[in-house]
Amino acid sequence: MVVLSKGDLDQLVLPAVHRLAPPLATVPEVDLAKAVRDGANDRVAAARAVAAACEGHGFFKVTGHGVPAALLARVEAAAATFFALPQREKEAAPGGGSPFGYGSKRIGCNGDLGWVEYLLLAVTAAGATTAALPGPPIFESCSFRELLNEYIAAVRRMTCTVLELMAEGLGLDEKDAFTRLVLDRESDSMLRVNHYPPLPELRQQLTGFGEHTDPQIISVLRSNDTSGLEISLRDGSWVSVPADSDSFFVNVGDALQVLTNGRFRSVRHRVMVNSARPRVSAIFFGGPPPRERLAPLPELVGEGGRRWYREFTWREYKTSAYKTKLSENRLCYFETAAMS
């Protein structure tokens, strides 16, 4: 065990990790600009590439996303400014009520710890946060909330394009099979901004955010130019995702695994901290409405086919998931039989 002295996140005991760095991941890449701009054949190719990535990794990189570089830079700078505030001021930032708002070290309510501090914000149907975050003079010409709302709007538009490509890649008749859930006026979507403080003197690795799958339909992540994100391949081995501050990374979530009857598999991932540089990431989680009934889509089961999951509501799933630790398989309670 390593005991960290009082500092950025005050006193905290975390297990050190003694291991060789995992190999670099070969991450599938999809150019959205080409898919949207260059005609039907490119659209079909992009849809197939998205489906293949979701089946093979549950994870891929998006380029040509259309989110302005200047906006990304402003969000990153504002997040760094916020996390540099005195602890008392950060903890006072309203977030719309538990579990939303500022948090540090403790992830969820079941004992998971990480070398991380974060803002977790609910997102309205209009694509805006519900929190009144600190504004001028801390962030000068633009309040943090307004900036994050601009970011969310841009990322959600891009997310919907990705979800449409997923539906097309699966051959679904309804191209909005997934987007309608994220765009629903009661959609349970959120934004999480994570900050992993640097560890310049520590010679071992610490767990920044423990291994887990994301519960929602889709997660869309962008981070600064600092590594740390790792994903688990289908054989259980771990690989490190190369840092890329220009692109977005897409995770298949548990809800999408259910909707696709297991054809798309949610990716297990984690963040390790061993850098002298801070890591800042922003993740948009696209979730369905709480009362939405989730079950494998009929087109992906086929006549006489096996449904790997029973029907349940998103609220039921969240209630169950909140009782588990990060690393647990939260979908196993909703399976109709063991999956291979």
C-alpha positions as CSV (number, residue, x, y, z in Angstrom):
1,M,0.0,0.0,0.0
2,V,1.1,3.6,-0.6
3,V,0.0,6.4,1.7
4,L,-0.1,9.7,-0.1
5,S,0.7,12.8,1.9
6,K,-1.9,15.5,2.3
7,G,-2.2,17.6,-0.9
8,D,-4.5,18.0,-3.9
9,L,-7.0,15.4,-2.7
10,D,-6.1,15.4,1.0
11,Q,-5.0,12.2,2.7
12,L,-6.0,9.0,0.9
13,V,-4.8,5.4,1.0
14,L,-4.7,3.6,-2.4
15,P,-3.1,0.4,-3.5
16,A,-0.1,0.8,-5.7
17,V,0.1,-1.2,-8.9
18,H,3.4,-3.0,-9.6
19,R,3.2,-4.1,-13.2
20,L,4.7,-3.6,-16.7
21,A,3.0,-1.0,-18.8
22,P,0.5,-2.7,-21.1
23,P,1.0,-2.6,-24.9
24,L,-0.5,0.2,-26.9
25,A,-3.9,-0.5,-28.3
26,T,-4.7,-0.5,-32.0
27,V,-7.9,1.6,-31.9
28,P,-10.4,1.4,-34.8
29,E,-10.9,4.8,-36.4
30,V,-14.0,6.3,-38.1
31,D,-13.9,9.6,-40.0
32,L,-17.4,11.1,-39.5
33,A,-16.7,14.0,-41.9
34,K,-16.1,11.5,-44.7
35,A,-19.2,9.5,-43.8
36,V,-21.5,12.7,-43.9
37,R,-19.9,14.5,-46.8
38,D,-18.7,12.0,-49.4
39,G,-21.8,10.1,-50.5
40,A,-23.7,6.9,-50.0
41,N,-20.8,4.5,-50.5
42,D,-18.7,6.2,-47.8
43,R,-21.7,6.3,-45.5
44,V,-22.2,2.6,-45.9
45,A,-18.5,1.9,-45.3
46,A,-18.5,4.1,-42.2
47,A,-21.6,2.3,-40.8
48,R,-19.9,-1.1,-41.4
49,A,-16.7,0.1,-39.7
50,V,-18.7,1.4,-36.7
51,A,-20.5,-1.9,-36.4
52,A,-17.3,-3.9,-36.7
53,A,-15.6,-1.8,-34.0
54,C,-18.6,-2.2,-31.6
55,E,-18.6,-6.0,-32.2
56,G,-14.8,-6.4,-31.9
57,H,-13.8,-3.9,-29.2
58,G,-16.9,-2.0,-28.0
59,F,-14.6,1.0,-28.5
60,F,-13.4,3.2,-31.3
61,K,-12.0,6.6,-32.2
62,V,-13.9,9.3,-34.0
63,T,-12.1,11.9,-36.2
64,G,-13.7,14.5,-38.5
65,H,-16.2,15.0,-35.7
66,G,-16.9,18.7,-36.4
67,V,-16.5,19.9,-32.8
68,P,-14.4,23.1,-33.1
69,A,-10.9,22.8,-31.8
70,A,-11.2,26.3,-30.2
71,L,-14.2,25.0,-28.1
72,L,-12.3,22.0,-27.0
73,A,-9.4,24.2,-25.9
74,R,-11.7,26.5,-24.0
75,V,-13.4,23.7,-22.1
76,E,-10.0,22.1,-21.2
77,A,-8.7,25.4,-19.9
78,A,-11.9,26.2,-17.9
79,A,-11.9,22.7,-16.4
80,A,-8.2,23.1,-15.3
81,T,-9.1,26.5,-13.8
82,F,-12.0,25.0,-11.9
83,F,-10.0,22.1,-10.5
84,A,-7.2,24.5,-9.4
85,L,-9.6,26.3,-7.1
86,P,-9.3,25.9,-3.3
87,Q,-11.0,22.7,-2.1
88,R,-13.7,24.6,-0.2
89,E,-14.8,26.5,-3.4
90,K,-14.9,23.3,-5.5
91,E,-17.0,21.5,-2.9
92,A,-19.4,24.5,-2.8
93,A,-20.2,24.2,-6.5
94,P,-23.8,23.2,-6.9
95,G,-24.5,20.3,-9.2
96,G,-28.3,19.7,-9.0
97,G,-28.3,17.4,-6.0
98,S,-26.9,13.9,-5.2
99,P,-25.2,12.1,-7.0
100,F,-24.5,15.2,-9.0
101,G,-22.0,17.9,-8.3
102,Y,-18.3,17.9,-7.2
103,G,-16.7,14.8,-5.8
104,S,-13.3,13.4,-5.1
105,K,-11.7,10.1,-4.2
106,R,-14.9,8.2,-3.6
107,I,-16.6,6.8,-6.7
108,G,-20.1,5.8,-6.0
109,C,-21.3,4.7,-2.6
110,N,-19.9,1.1,-2.4
111,G,-16.4,1.7,-1.3
112,D,-14.6,2.3,-4.7
113,L,-11.7,4.8,-4.4
114,G,-9.6,6.5,-7.1
115,W,-7.0,9.2,-7.5
116,V,-9.6,11.5,-9.2
117,E,-11.8,14.5,-8.6
118,Y,-14.7,15.2,-10.8
119,L,-17.9,17.2,-11.7
120,L,-20.9,15.1,-12.5
121,L,-23.7,17.1,-14.2
122,A,-27.2,16.1,-15.3
123,V,-28.1,17.1,-18.9
124,T,-31.5,18.3,-19.9
125,A,-33.4,17.3,-23.0
126,A,-32.3,20.6,-24.6
127,G,-28.7,19.6,-24.1
128,A,-27.8,21.8,-21.2
129,T,-26.6,21.2,-17.7
130,T,-29.0,21.6,-14.8
131,A,-26.3,23.0,-12.5
132,A,-25.5,26.6,-11.7
133,L,-21.7,26.4,-11.8
134,P,-19.3,29.2,-11.0
135,G,-19.1,31.9,-13.6
136,P,-17.4,35.3,-13.9
137,P,-15.1,36.6,-12.6
138,I,-13.5,33.1,-12.2
139,F,-14.0,32.3,-15.9
140,E,-13.9,35.9,-17.2
141,S,-15.9,36.3,-20.4
142,C,-17.9,33.0,-20.3
143,S,-19.4,31.1,-17.4
144,F,-18.4,27.5,-16.9
145,R,-22.0,26.5,-17.3
146,E,-22.5,28.3,-20.6
147,L,-19.3,26.8,-21.9
148,L,-20.2,23.3,-21.0
149,N,-23.7,23.8,-22.5
150,E,-22.1,24.8,-25.8
151,Y,-19.8,21.7,-25.6
152,I,-22.7,19.4,-24.8
153,A,-24.7,20.6,-27.7
154,A,-21.9,20.0,-30.1
155,V,-21.0,16.6,-28.7
156,R,-24.6,15.4,-28.6
157,R,-25.0,16.3,-32.3
158,M,-22.0,14.2,-33.1
159,T,-23.2,11.4,-30.8
160,C,-26.4,11.2,-32.7
161,T,-24.6,10.8,-36.0
162,V,-22.6,7.9,-34.4
163,L,-25.8,6.3,-33.1
164,E,-27.4,6.5,-36.6
165,L,-24.3,4.8,-38.1
166,M,-24.6,2.1,-35.5
167,A,-28.2,1.5,-36.5
168,E,-27.3,1.5,-40.2
169,G,-24.4,-0.9,-39.6
170,L,-26.8,-3.3,-37.8
171,G,-29.2,-3.1,-40.8
172,L,-32.1,-1.8,-38.7
173,D,-35.1,-0.4,-40.5
174,E,-35.4,2.4,-37.9
175,K,-32.3,4.6,-38.2
176,D,-33.3,6.5,-35.0
177,A,-33.6,3.3,-33.0
178,F,-30.9,4.6,-30.6
179,T,-31.0,8.4,-31.2
180,R,-34.6,8.7,-30.2
181,L,-33.7,7.4,-26.7
182,V,-30.9,9.9,-26.2
183,L,-33.0,12.8,-27.6
184,D,-36.1,12.0,-25.6
185,R,-37.3,14.8,-23.4
186,E,-36.8,12.6,-20.4
187,S,-33.5,11.2,-21.5
188,D,-31.2,10.3,-18.6
189,S,-28.0,11.8,-20.0
190,M,-25.1,13.4,-18.1
191,L,-21.7,15.0,-18.4
192,R,-18.7,14.0,-16.3
193,V,-15.5,16.0,-16.1
194,N,-12.6,14.1,-14.5
195,H,-9.3,15.5,-13.2
196,Y,-6.5,13.1,-12.4
197,P,-3.9,15.2,-10.5
198,P,-0.2,14.6,-11.4
199,L,2.0,12.3,-9.4
200,P,5.5,13.6,-10.1
201,E,7.3,11.8,-7.3
202,L,5.5,8.5,-7.2
203,R,7.4,5.7,-9.0
204,Q,4.4,3.3,-9.0
205,Q,1.0,3.5,-10.6
206,L,-2.2,4.3,-8.8
207,T,-5.7,3.5,-9.9
208,G,-7.4,6.7,-11.1
209,F,-10.7,5.1,-11.9
210,G,-11.2,1.4,-11.4
211,E,-12.2,-1.1,-14.1
212,H,-15.8,-1.0,-15.1
213,T,-18.3,-0.8,-18.0
214,D,-20.5,2.2,-18.6
215,P,-24.2,1.7,-17.9
216,Q,-25.7,4.0,-20.5
217,I,-26.2,3.5,-24.3
218,I,-23.1,5.3,-25.3
219,S,-20.2,7.2,-23.8
220,V,-18.2,9.8,-25.8
221,L,-14.9,10.9,-24.3
222,R,-12.4,13.5,-25.1
223,S,-9.2,14.1,-23.0
224,N,-6.2,16.3,-22.9
225,D,-2.9,15.0,-24.3
226,T,-2.1,12.7,-21.3
227,S,-2.3,8.9,-21.4
228,G,-3.8,6.7,-18.7
229,L,-7.0,5.2,-20.3
230,E,-6.8,1.4,-20.7
231,I,-9.3,-1.0,-22.2
232,S,-9.8,-4.8,-21.9
233,L,-9.8,-6.9,-25.0
234,R,-12.1,-9.9,-25.5
235,D,-9.3,-12.2,-24.2
236,G,-9.1,-10.3,-20.9
237,S,-5.8,-8.6,-21.7
238,W,-5.3,-4.9,-21.1
239,V,-4.0,-2.4,-23.6
240,S,-3.2,1.3,-23.3
241,V,-5.1,3.8,-25.4
242,P,-2.6,6.3,-27.0
243,A,-3.4,9.9,-25.9
244,D,-5.1,11.9,-28.6
245,S,-6.5,15.4,-27.8
246,D,-7.9,15.9,-31.3
247,S,-10.3,12.9,-31.4
248,F,-13.2,11.5,-29.5
249,F,-13.4,8.0,-28.2
250,V,-16.7,6.1,-28.1
251,N,-17.6,3.3,-25.7
252,V,-20.5,0.9,-26.1
253,G,-22.5,0.9,-22.9
254,D,-24.4,-1.8,-21.1
255,A,-27.8,-0.6,-22.3
256,L,-26.6,-0.8,-26.0
257,Q,-25.4,-4.3,-25.3
258,V,-28.9,-5.3,-24.2
259,L,-30.6,-3.5,-27.2
260,T,-28.3,-5.3,-29.7
261,N,-28.9,-8.7,-27.9
262,G,-25.2,-8.9,-27.1
263,R,-24.0,-8.2,-30.7
264,F,-22.3,-5.0,-29.5
265,R,-20.5,-5.6,-26.2
266,S,-19.8,-2.9,-23.6
267,V,-16.1,-2.3,-23.1
268,R,-14.4,-2.8,-19.8
269,H,-12.0,0.1,-19.1
270,R,-10.0,1.9,-16.4
271,V,-7.7,4.9,-15.9
272,M,-4.3,4.5,-14.3
273,V,-2.2,7.4,-13.0
274,N,1.6,7.5,-13.2
275,S,2.3,10.8,-14.9
276,A,3.8,14.1,-13.9
277,R,1.1,15.7,-16.1
278,P,-2.5,16.1,-15.1
279,R,-5.2,14.2,-17.1
280,V,-8.5,16.0,-17.7
281,S,-11.3,14.3,-19.6
282,A,-14.9,15.1,-20.4
283,I,-17.4,12.3,-21.0
284,F,-20.9,12.6,-22.4
285,F,-23.1,9.7,-21.3
286,G,-26.2,9.2,-23.5
287,G,-28.8,7.4,-21.5
288,P,-32.5,6.4,-22.1
289,P,-35.5,7.8,-20.2
290,P,-35.9,6.2,-16.7
291,R,-39.2,4.5,-17.7
292,E,-37.9,3.2,-21.0
293,R,-38.2,-0.6,-21.2
294,L,-35.0,-2.1,-22.5
295,A,-34.9,-5.4,-24.3
296,P,-33.2,-6.9,-27.4
297,L,-34.6,-5.3,-30.5
298,P,-36.8,-7.9,-32.4
299,E,-34.7,-7.4,-35.6
300,L,-31.6,-8.5,-33.8
301,V,-33.2,-11.6,-32.3
302,G,-34.9,-13.1,-35.4
303,E,-37.7,-15.5,-35.6
304,G,-37.2,-18.2,-33.0
305,G,-33.9,-16.6,-31.9
306,R,-32.6,-16.5,-28.3
307,R,-33.1,-13.3,-26.2
308,W,-30.1,-13.0,-24.0
309,Y,-31.7,-10.4,-21.7
310,R,-35.1,-10.1,-20.1
311,E,-37.0,-6.8,-20.4
312,F,-36.4,-4.2,-17.7
313,T,-36.6,-0.5,-17.3
314,W,-33.6,1.8,-17.2
315,R,-34.6,2.8,-13.7
316,E,-34.5,-0.9,-12.6
317,Y,-31.1,-1.2,-14.0
318,K,-29.7,1.9,-12.3
319,T,-31.2,0.9,-9.0
320,S,-29.5,-2.5,-9.3
321,A,-26.2,-1.0,-10.6
322,Y,-25.9,1.5,-7.7
323,K,-25.8,-1.4,-5.3
324,T,-22.7,-2.9,-6.8
325,K,-19.0,-2.1,-7.0
326,L,-17.4,-0.7,-10.1
327,S,-15.8,-4.0,-11.3
328,E,-18.9,-6.2,-11.0
329,N,-20.8,-7.5,-14.0
330,R,-24.0,-5.5,-13.6
331,L,-25.8,-7.0,-16.5
332,C,-25.6,-10.6,-15.1
333,Y,-28.8,-9.9,-13.1
334,F,-30.8,-9.3,-16.3
335,E,-29.5,-12.2,-18.4
336,T,-31.7,-15.0,-19.4
337,A,-28.7,-17.4,-19.6
338,A,-24.9,-17.3,-19.3
339,M,-23.3,-15.6,-22.3
340,S,-20.2,-17.0,-23.9
